[in-house]
Amino acid sequence: MLMSGPIESMLSPGFGCIILAVMDEPMQLPIDGVLDLHTFQPREVKNLVLDYLAACREKGVCEVRIIHGKGIGQLRRTVHAILEKHSQVISFTLDHPQFGGWGATLVRLEPAGKK
């Protein structure tokens, strides 16, 4: 799937990754249930999170950890706003304090084939 805007992401069926083109530099993200947003611009987050969740569901990964960092909390609020509106998100919560606490969010997705 090709996205428009400053970041283009493409689901790579059968390869288990998302291929990103940022400033013409391709970068692969493994679909392993962990998405670290530290290296991305805030404007890239919405499309990236939506594409990553779709790719996870396609691969049967229904538990996802999104690392947004602690900072001032703006990125966390953005991620949570996206998750609140996502029809395939069953639930989400901040990670356990021992594993990142409010710097990461754990997401439960409906298995593919539902909704």
PABA-714552 format. One record per residue: residue number from 1; x, y, z of N, C-alpha, C, O in turn; residue in one letter. Coordinates in nm, 3 decimals. Example, Ala and Ser with C-alpha at 12.3 -4.5 7.8 and 13.67 -1.06 7.14 Angstrom:
2
1, 1.319, -0.569, 0.780, 1.230, -0.450, 0.780, 1.320, -0.330, 0.780, 1.424, -0.332, 0.846, A .
2, 1.285, -0.225, 0.708, 1.367, -0.106, 0.714, 1.290, 0.003, 0.787, 1.341, 0.114, 0.804, S .
END
This chain:
115
1, 0.085, -0.116, 0.000, 0.000, 0.000, 0.000, 0.090, 0.123, 0.000, 0.181, 0.132, 0.083, M .
2, 0.068, 0.215, -0.089, 0.149, 0.335, -0.101, 0.073, 0.450, -0.039, -0.044, 0.472, -0.069, L .
3, 0.140, 0.524, 0.048, 0.079, 0.637, 0.116, 0.138, 0.765, 0.060, 0.253, 0.767, 0.015, M .
4, 0.060, 0.870, 0.061, 0.112, 0.998, 0.013, 0.159, 1.080, 0.132, 0.133, 1.044, 0.247, S .
5, 0.227, 1.186, 0.105, 0.274, 1.274, 0.210, 0.425, 1.264, 0.225, 0.493, 1.206, 0.141, G .
6, 0.477, 1.321, 0.335, 0.621, 1.326, 0.352, 0.683, 1.189, 0.373, 0.802, 1.171, 0.346, P .
7, 0.606, 1.094, 0.418, 0.656, 0.958, 0.434, 0.569, 0.867, 0.350, 0.446, 0.879, 0.353, I .
8, 0.629, 0.779, 0.278, 0.553, 0.681, 0.202, 0.581, 0.546, 0.264, 0.697, 0.511, 0.286, E .
9, 0.477, 0.471, 0.291, 0.498, 0.338, 0.345, 0.425, 0.239, 0.256, 0.320, 0.269, 0.199, S .
10, 0.481, 0.123, 0.247, 0.426, 0.021, 0.160, 0.428, -0.110, 0.236, 0.534, -0.156, 0.280, M .
11, 0.312, -0.172, 0.250, 0.309, -0.304, 0.310, 0.374, -0.398, 0.211, 0.346, -0.395, 0.091, L .
12, 0.459, -0.481, 0.263, 0.533, -0.573, 0.178, 0.479, -0.714, 0.203, 0.532, -0.786, 0.288, S .
13, 0.375, -0.755, 0.129, 0.313, -0.884, 0.155, 0.414, -0.997, 0.138, 0.492, -1.000, 0.044, P .
14, 0.408, -1.090, 0.233, 0.493, -1.206, 0.225, 0.633, -1.184, 0.280, 0.706, -1.281, 0.302, G .
15, 0.671, -1.059, 0.302, 0.805, -1.033, 0.352, 0.805, -0.999, 0.500, 0.912, -0.995, 0.562, F .
16, 0.689, -0.974, 0.558, 0.681, -0.946, 0.701, 0.744, -0.816, 0.742, 0.802, -0.806, 0.851, G .
17, 0.735, -0.715, 0.657, 0.790, -0.586, 0.694, 0.713, -0.476, 0.622, 0.640, -0.501, 0.526, C .
18, 0.732, -0.356, 0.670, 0.682, -0.237, 0.601, 0.804, -0.169, 0.542, 0.904, -0.150, 0.612, I .
19, 0.797, -0.133, 0.417, 0.907, -0.061, 0.355, 0.871, 0.086, 0.353, 0.766, 0.124, 0.300, I .
20, 0.955, 0.168, 0.410, 0.931, 0.311, 0.419, 1.025, 0.383, 0.325, 1.141, 0.343, 0.309, L .
21, 0.976, 0.488, 0.263, 1.062, 0.574, 0.182, 1.057, 0.713, 0.244, 0.959, 0.786, 0.228, A .
22, 1.162, 0.748, 0.314, 1.172, 0.879, 0.376, 1.287, 0.950, 0.307, 1.402, 0.907, 0.314, V .
23, 1.254, 1.059, 0.240, 1.354, 1.132, 0.163, 1.429, 1.039, 0.069, 1.552, 1.044, 0.059, M .
24, 1.356, 0.954, 0.002, 1.409, 0.861, -0.098, 1.504, 0.756, -0.041, 1.571, 0.687, -0.118, D .
25, 1.510, 0.742, 0.089, 1.594, 0.639, 0.152, 1.502, 0.528, 0.202, 1.432, 0.547, 0.301, E .
26, 1.501, 0.411, 0.136, 1.415, 0.302, 0.183, 1.463, 0.246, 0.317, 1.583, 0.236, 0.343, P .
27, 1.367, 0.210, 0.399, 1.395, 0.156, 0.531, 1.291, 0.049, 0.559, 1.172, 0.071, 0.536, M .
28, 1.332, -0.065, 0.609, 1.237, -0.172, 0.639, 1.210, -0.176, 0.789, 1.301, -0.165, 0.871, Q .
29, 1.083, -0.192, 0.821, 1.042, -0.213, 0.959, 0.993, -0.357, 0.973, 0.900, -0.395, 0.902, L .
30, 1.052, -0.435, 1.059, 1.002, -0.571, 1.078, 0.863, -0.569, 1.143, 0.835, -0.483, 1.227, P .
31, 0.778, -0.662, 1.104, 0.645, -0.674, 1.165, 0.658, -0.779, 1.274, 0.626, -0.897, 1.255, I .
32, 0.706, -0.734, 1.390, 0.731, -0.826, 1.501, 0.652, -0.790, 1.626, 0.672, -0.850, 1.732, D .
33, 0.563, -0.692, 1.613, 0.481, -0.652, 1.727, 0.539, -0.540, 1.810, 0.482, -0.504, 1.912, G .
34, 0.653, -0.483, 1.767, 0.713, -0.371, 1.839, 0.740, -0.259, 1.738, 0.813, -0.277, 1.641, V .
35, 0.679, -0.144, 1.763, 0.698, -0.028, 1.677, 0.759, 0.085, 1.761, 0.695, 0.136, 1.852, L .
36, 0.882, 0.122, 1.730, 0.951, 0.229, 1.802, 0.941, 0.356, 1.718, 0.993, 0.363, 1.606, D .
37, 0.875, 0.456, 1.772, 0.849, 0.580, 1.698, 0.957, 0.685, 1.715, 0.945, 0.795, 1.661, L .
38, 1.062, 0.655, 1.789, 1.165, 0.755, 1.817, 1.230, 0.815, 1.692, 1.268, 0.932, 1.694, H .
39, 1.242, 0.740, 1.587, 1.313, 0.791, 1.469, 1.222, 0.859, 1.367, 1.268, 0.897, 1.259, T .
40, 1.096, 0.875, 1.399, 1.001, 0.931, 1.303, 0.954, 1.070, 1.345, 0.950, 1.103, 1.464, F .
41, 0.920, 1.150, 1.246, 0.865, 1.283, 1.270, 0.719, 1.270, 1.314, 0.651, 1.177, 1.271, Q .
42, 0.671, 1.360, 1.397, 0.532, 1.355, 1.442, 0.432, 1.349, 1.326, 0.328, 1.283, 1.339, P .
43, 0.460, 1.415, 1.215, 0.368, 1.416, 1.101, 0.358, 1.279, 1.035, 0.264, 1.253, 0.961, R .
44, 0.454, 1.192, 1.061, 0.458, 1.059, 1.000, 0.383, 0.954, 1.081, 0.355, 0.845, 1.032, E .
45, 0.352, 0.986, 1.204, 0.304, 0.886, 1.300, 0.169, 0.825, 1.263, 0.154, 0.703, 1.271, V .
46, 0.073, 0.905, 1.224, -0.061, 0.852, 1.199, -0.060, 0.742, 1.093, -0.107, 0.631, 1.119, K .
47, -0.007, 0.771, 0.976, -0.004, 0.671, 0.869, 0.080, 0.551, 0.907, 0.044, 0.437, 0.879, N .
48, 0.192, 0.577, 0.973, 0.280, 0.468, 1.013, 0.212, 0.373, 1.111, 0.218, 0.251, 1.094, L .
49, 0.148, 0.428, 1.213, 0.080, 0.344, 1.313, -0.033, 0.264, 1.247, -0.046, 0.144, 1.272, V .
50, -0.113, 0.329, 1.164, -0.223, 0.258, 1.098, -0.172, 0.146, 1.007, -0.226, 0.036, 1.008, L .
51, -0.068, 0.174, 0.930, -0.010, 0.072, 0.842, 0.051, -0.042, 0.921, 0.037, -0.159, 0.886, D .
52, 0.119, -0.008, 1.030, 0.185, -0.110, 1.111, 0.081, -0.202, 1.176, 0.097, -0.324, 1.177, Y .
53, -0.025, -0.144, 1.229, -0.130, -0.227, 1.290, -0.195, -0.319, 1.187, -0.224, -0.435, 1.216, L .
54, -0.218, -0.267, 1.067, -0.276, -0.350, 0.959, -0.182, -0.465, 0.924, -0.226, -0.578, 0.905, A .
55, -0.054, -0.435, 0.915, 0.044, -0.539, 0.882, 0.052, -0.643, 0.993, 0.065, -0.762, 0.965, A .
56, 0.045, -0.600, 1.117, 0.046, -0.694, 1.230, -0.074, -0.787, 1.224, -0.060, -0.908, 1.240, C .
57, -0.192, -0.732, 1.201, -0.311, -0.816, 1.192, -0.298, -0.916, 1.078, -0.336, -1.032, 1.093, R .
58, -0.246, -0.870, 0.965, -0.229, -0.957, 0.849, -0.136, -1.075, 0.881, -0.156, -1.186, 0.832, E .
59, -0.035, -1.050, 0.964, 0.060, -1.156, 1.003, 0.013, -1.236, 1.124, 0.080, -1.331, 1.165, K .
60, -0.102, -1.199, 1.181, -0.153, -1.270, 1.298, -0.095, -1.221, 1.430, -0.109, -1.287, 1.532, G .
61, -0.030, -1.106, 1.428, 0.025, -1.046, 1.550, -0.084, -0.958, 1.610, -0.117, -0.853, 1.556, V .
62, -0.139, -1.001, 1.723, -0.252, -0.930, 1.782, -0.215, -0.852, 1.908, -0.299, -0.782, 1.964, C .
63, -0.091, -0.864, 1.952, -0.043, -0.785, 2.064, 0.076, -0.703, 2.016, 0.177, -0.757, 1.972, E .
64, 0.061, -0.572, 2.026, 0.160, -0.479, 1.971, 0.206, -0.385, 2.081, 0.127, -0.340, 2.164, V .
65, 0.334, -0.355, 2.080, 0.392, -0.258, 2.173, 0.439, -0.140, 2.090, 0.523, -0.155, 2.002, R .
66, 0.384, -0.023, 2.119, 0.423, 0.100, 2.050, 0.504, 0.184, 2.147, 0.455, 0.226, 2.251, I .
67, 0.630, 0.209, 2.111, 0.719, 0.288, 2.195, 0.716, 0.431, 2.145, 0.760, 0.461, 2.034, I .
68, 0.663, 0.520, 2.228, 0.650, 0.661, 2.190, 0.739, 0.750, 2.274, 0.753, 0.869, 2.244, H .
69, 0.798, 0.695, 2.377, 0.883, 0.774, 2.465, 0.801, 0.850, 2.567, 0.679, 0.860, 2.556, G .
70, 0.870, 0.903, 2.666, 0.802, 0.974, 2.775, 0.789, 1.122, 2.742, 0.677, 1.172, 2.732, K .
71, 0.897, 1.193, 2.726, 0.894, 1.334, 2.687, 0.786, 1.414, 2.757, 0.763, 1.398, 2.877, G .
72, 0.719, 1.499, 2.681, 0.610, 1.581, 2.737, 0.474, 1.515, 2.715, 0.372, 1.567, 2.761, I .
73, 0.472, 1.401, 2.647, 0.349, 1.325, 2.632, 0.268, 1.352, 2.506, 0.162, 1.291, 2.487, G .
74, 0.314, 1.440, 2.420, 0.236, 1.472, 2.300, 0.226, 1.353, 2.206, 0.118, 1.325, 2.153, Q .
75, 0.335, 1.283, 2.184, 0.333, 1.167, 2.095, 0.245, 1.056, 2.153, 0.173, 0.989, 2.079, L .
76, 0.251, 1.037, 2.284, 0.165, 0.938, 2.350, 0.017, 0.974, 2.327, -0.063, 0.887, 2.294, R .
77, -0.016, 1.099, 2.344, -0.156, 1.143, 2.323, -0.198, 1.123, 2.178, -0.312, 1.083, 2.151, R .
78, -0.108, 1.149, 2.085, -0.138, 1.128, 1.944, -0.165, 0.980, 1.917, -0.264, 0.945, 1.852, T .
79, -0.077, 0.894, 1.966, -0.094, 0.750, 1.947, -0.225, 0.703, 2.009, -0.299, 0.627, 1.946, V .
80, -0.255, 0.747, 2.129, -0.379, 0.705, 2.196, -0.502, 0.755, 2.121, -0.603, 0.684, 2.115, H .
81, -0.496, 0.874, 2.065, -0.609, 0.925, 1.985, -0.632, 0.837, 1.862, -0.746, 0.811, 1.825, A .
82, -0.523, 0.793, 1.798, -0.535, 0.704, 1.682, -0.597, 0.572, 1.725, -0.687, 0.521, 1.658, I .
83, -0.550, 0.517, 1.836, -0.598, 0.387, 1.883, -0.745, 0.393, 1.925, -0.820, 0.297, 1.902, L .
84, -0.786, 0.503, 1.986, -0.926, 0.518, 2.030, -1.023, 0.510, 1.912, -1.135, 0.463, 1.928, E .
85, -0.981, 0.555, 1.797, -1.068, 0.558, 1.679, -1.056, 0.434, 1.591, -1.134, 0.416, 1.498, K .
86, -0.960, 0.349, 1.620, -0.931, 0.232, 1.535, -1.030, 0.120, 1.567, -1.038, 0.074, 1.681, H .
87, -1.105, 0.077, 1.467, -1.212, -0.021, 1.490, -1.160, -0.160, 1.525, -1.236, -0.240, 1.581, S .
88, -1.036, -0.193, 1.495, -0.985, -0.326, 1.527, -0.903, -0.330, 1.656, -0.847, -0.434, 1.690, Q .
89, -0.895, -0.220, 1.727, -0.826, -0.217, 1.856, -0.924, -0.259, 1.964, -1.025, -0.194, 1.987, V .
90, -0.893, -0.371, 2.030, -0.976, -0.419, 2.141, -0.951, -0.334, 2.265, -1.045, -0.288, 2.331, I .
91, -0.823, -0.313, 2.295, -0.786, -0.234, 2.412, -0.643, -0.187, 2.399, -0.565, -0.238, 2.318, S .
92, -0.608, -0.088, 2.480, -0.470, -0.044, 2.490, -0.447, 0.013, 2.629, -0.539, 0.064, 2.693, F .
93, -0.323, 0.003, 2.674, -0.285, 0.051, 2.807, -0.138, 0.085, 2.807, -0.062, 0.038, 2.722, T .
94, -0.097, 0.166, 2.900, 0.045, 0.194, 2.915, 0.116, 0.068, 2.960, 0.058, -0.016, 3.029, L .
95, 0.240, 0.055, 2.922, 0.320, -0.062, 2.957, 0.346, -0.065, 3.108, 0.329, 0.036, 3.177, D .
96, 0.385, -0.180, 3.157, 0.421, -0.199, 3.298, 0.539, -0.107, 3.330, 0.628, -0.092, 3.246, H .
97, 0.543, -0.044, 3.448, 0.653, 0.046, 3.482, 0.793, -0.016, 3.465, 0.888, 0.054, 3.432, P .
98, 0.803, -0.145, 3.487, 0.932, -0.212, 3.473, 0.978, -0.220, 3.327, 1.097, -0.237, 3.300, Q .
99, 0.884, -0.208, 3.233, 0.916, -0.224, 3.091, 0.888, -0.099, 3.008, 0.858, -0.109, 2.889, F .
100, 0.897, 0.016, 3.068, 0.880, 0.140, 2.992, 0.771, 0.230, 3.044, 0.770, 0.350, 3.015, G .
101, 0.678, 0.174, 3.122, 0.572, 0.256, 3.181, 0.502, 0.344, 3.080, 0.456, 0.297, 2.976, G .
102, 0.495, 0.474, 3.111, 0.422, 0.564, 3.024, 0.500, 0.604, 2.899, 0.459, 0.696, 2.828, W .
103, 0.612, 0.536, 2.872, 0.687, 0.559, 2.749, 0.650, 0.463, 2.638, 0.700, 0.473, 2.526, G .
104, 0.560, 0.367, 2.669, 0.518, 0.269, 2.568, 0.372, 0.231, 2.593, 0.324, 0.235, 2.706, A .
105, 0.304, 0.194, 2.486, 0.164, 0.153, 2.495, 0.150, 0.012, 2.440, 0.202, -0.021, 2.333, T .
106, 0.078, -0.071, 2.514, 0.047, -0.207, 2.471, -0.091, -0.207, 2.407, -0.186, -0.151, 2.462, L .
107, -0.102, -0.270, 2.290, -0.226, -0.270, 2.212, -0.270, -0.413, 2.187, -0.189, -0.498, 2.149, V .
108, -0.398, -0.439, 2.207, -0.457, -0.569, 2.170, -0.547, -0.547, 2.048, -0.636, -0.462, 2.050, R .
109, -0.520, -0.624, 1.943, -0.596, -0.613, 1.818, -0.688, -0.733, 1.799, -0.660, -0.843, 1.847, L .
110, -0.797, -0.710, 1.730, -0.881, -0.822, 1.689, -0.805, -0.904, 1.587, -0.732, -0.848, 1.505, E .
111, -0.820, -1.035, 1.590, -0.755, -1.117, 1.487, -0.808, -1.083, 1.348, -0.922, -1.039, 1.333, P .
112, -0.724, -1.103, 1.247, -0.767, -1.079, 1.110, -0.886, -1.166, 1.078, -0.897, -1.278, 1.129, A .
113, -0.974, -1.117, 0.996, -1.095, -1.191, 0.961, -1.215, -1.141, 1.038, -1.329, -1.172, 1.002, G .
114, -1.191, -1.064, 1.144, -1.301, -1.002, 1.217, -1.307, -0.856, 1.177, -1.204, -0.794, 1.149, K .
115, -1.425, -0.800, 1.175, -1.452, -0.660, 1.140, -1.378, -0.623, 1.016, -1.388, -0.509, 0.970, K .
END
